């Protein structure tokens, strides 16, 4: 059963004063920390700024090794891929890989798969 707070207590709450506010009492940096809002749609943000922000939220970064062979079978490639893959199913095992470079700048993995 949830505990209800009187309206005066709820109205007095500020950023950082919630149930986990006790760390602010023991940490000087937590006590003075400011809330930061990031708008991913601002005109001065580059697409890679948003990508770096998303990648930094996954710790440790996951890495998959993608092994490919050229269409004519003359060369093989093993490339580490991070961020652009996802496990979809366990049985049968299925991984999805997203390749983000354009065909003009395609890496061997993209060329081999397409």
C-alpha positions in Angstrom: 0.0 0.0 0.0 1.4 3.4 -1.0 2.0 6.1 1.6 0.2 9.3 0.8 1.9 12.6 1.5 0.0 15.7 2.5 -0.3 18.3 -0.2 2.0 20.7 1.6 4.9 18.2 1.6 4.4 17.4 -2.1 4.3 21.1 -3.0 7.6 21.7 -1.1 9.5 19.1 -3.1 12.2 20.3 -5.5 14.6 18.6 -7.9 16.9 16.3 -5.9 14.6 16.1 -2.8 13.0 12.7 -3.6 13.4 9.4 -1.8 17.1 9.1 -2.9 18.1 12.6 -1.7 20.1 11.2 1.2 23.3 11.1 -0.9 23.3 14.9 -1.1 24.0 15.0 2.6 27.2 13.1 2.3 28.5 14.3 -1.1 29.4 18.0 -1.7 29.1 17.6 -5.5 25.6 16.0 -5.2 24.5 18.8 -2.9 25.4 21.4 -5.5 24.6 19.4 -8.7 22.3 21.1 -11.2 19.7 19.4 -13.4 20.8 19.3 -17.0 18.2 19.1 -19.8 19.3 18.0 -23.3 17.1 18.7 -26.2 18.1 16.3 -29.1 16.2 18.4 -31.6 18.0 21.8 -31.2 19.4 23.1 -34.5 23.0 23.3 -33.2 23.2 19.6 -32.2 24.8 17.3 -34.7 23.5 13.8 -35.2 26.7 12.3 -33.7 26.1 14.3 -30.5 22.9 12.4 -30.0 24.6 9.1 -30.9 27.4 9.7 -28.4 24.8 10.5 -25.7 22.9 7.3 -26.4 26.1 5.2 -26.5 27.3 6.6 -23.2 24.1 5.4 -21.6 25.0 1.7 -22.2 27.8 0.7 -20.0 29.8 -1.3 -20.7 29.4 -0.9 -24.4 28.5 -4.2 -26.1 30.6 -5.4 -28.9 29.7 -8.0 -31.5 32.2 -9.4 -34.0 30.8 -9.8 -37.5 32.5 -12.3 -39.8 31.9 -11.9 -43.5 33.3 -13.3 -46.8 33.4 -11.4 -50.1 31.0 -12.4 -52.8 33.7 -14.1 -54.9 35.1 -15.9 -51.8 38.6 -14.4 -52.1 38.7 -12.5 -48.8 37.3 -12.7 -45.3 36.7 -10.0 -42.8 36.2 -9.9 -39.0 35.0 -6.5 -37.7 34.0 -5.4 -34.2 30.6 -3.7 -34.2 29.3 -1.7 -31.2 25.9 -0.2 -30.6 24.4 -1.1 -34.0 23.3 -4.7 -33.2 20.6 -6.3 -31.1 19.8 -9.9 -30.0 16.3 -10.7 -31.2 15.8 -14.3 -30.4 17.6 -17.1 -28.5 16.2 -20.2 -30.2 16.9 -20.0 -33.0 19.7 -17.5 -32.3 19.1 -14.3 -34.3 21.0 -11.0 -34.2 20.1 -7.9 -36.1 22.9 -5.6 -37.3 22.4 -2.0 -38.4 24.9 -0.6 -40.8 25.0 3.2 -40.8 27.5 4.3 -43.5 26.4 5.3 -46.9 27.3 3.1 -49.9 29.8 5.8 -51.0 31.7 5.2 -47.8 30.8 1.5 -47.3 33.1 -0.7 -45.2 34.0 -4.2 -46.1 31.3 -5.6 -43.8 28.5 -3.7 -45.6 29.8 -4.6 -49.0 30.1 -8.3 -48.1 26.6 -8.5 -46.7 24.9 -6.6 -49.6 
